């Protein structure tokens, strides 16, 4: 009996050990299959800003934020440009509405919902206006010229101002000339002489009747003034033109003519019959020099030959650098005609 009892006890003990081992093994397996709470990510928000070289109101923002601690390191971005606007782009480019101090705030959100925020105060300044500066410091007339394929029906708009030079010489006349295939004055569709302290006047292209009917305003120094010259040619006769200065219509639908006498009429017709080929902005004359300035800005040339008015050429000079020479013989990137001379890019201070 003693042996049987001892044997039975051993069997019971063995069975209990086996059962306990199963419980331990099962418990270990359950622990391996459980998903422990993962640690949250760490998010660092950071960005850099760069002002645009051509427009001081425009900034490019580079997002340098990082996410660590989780496999998915992507994030979303929320920008507040000091109350001036918002963006959800990762690397936005933003143009502020005006100069001032803007507290730019970037909030970055990781995929697990963790966020981080950073900010930078941006001091935004108004862009400096740039424009063409035409002078006459040599024996030749200062000039800015564009040339193009024939435009039978078109117009050119621009802003201008005239100013005295540093030694306060008298301001000389500035000109806007629209010509056909020849740039000779007698063959111009129209040329207007721009004054600084007297009524403007025609120099070329106007008959005595047109001159008498013209309603020219008086020129002003150091003042930006808009000008529009439009023309229309039917391919048979000489073109008609309209001139508007400072919002005031000077003449409407005047017939272009030559000032050179009857002998120049056939040449004038041949040069202008198919419309305009060049626009010239000229300052002073071939007979003298002057240290005054003729400023030209916001040039837009239009053509309506297709039936719909389209822009053929435009230049507001903002994408250029102050002091840049616009003579293509010097500056290969200049879009202007080689006859352009004594013309650079100016910038208001």
Protein Blocks (a to p, Z undefined) as FASTA:
>chain_A
ZZmmmmmmmmmmmmmmmmmmmmmmmmmmmmmmpccddddddddddddddddfklmkbccd
ddfbdcehiablcdcddddeehiaccfbfbdcdddfbecddddddddddfkopacddddd
dddddddddddddddfbfbdcdddddddddfbgcddddddddddfkopacdddddddddf
bfcfklpfbdcdddfkbccddfbhpafklmmmpccddddehiacddddddddehlaccdd
dddeehiafbghiacddfebjklmmmmmmmmmnopfbdcddehjfkbccfbdcddehiac
ddfklopacdfbdcehlmpcehiafbfklmmmbcbdfkbghiacdddZZ
